[in-house]
Structures are given as structure tokens and as C-alpha cells.
């Protein structure tokens, strides 16, 4: 959480206001894929609570388990 707070602290107030105005809060179900390798990324995800895994390839090799 400290890292994201640091990154957000670098934004101007106008930037934060814009993120809030265009952003959308989502509750992501367990097991849902939000970013797929070799596919365009259409959103920025900021995790406010919970945990997630970062995997790669068809075998879903785990790169990280973050909370």
C-alpha cells in the first residue's frame, strides 16, 4: 500500500480528481483474470484491498502473490 500511496502522491490534485471522476470501483471475483498476456490493456487497476496472483503462460506459472 505504501508504494501506491507514493505513486499517487506524485500526481497533481487535478490528476487525482480526473482519476476519481473517470474511474470505477470494482469488486473482482476470486479467480477472475483482469489482464491477459499478449493482449492490449484497457484499464489501470489499483488494488485497494485483498490479494492477487501474477501468473504467466498457459501453465500459469506464478510470478508473484501480492496482498
Order of alpha helices (4+ residues) and beta strands (2+ residues): alpha-alpha-beta-beta
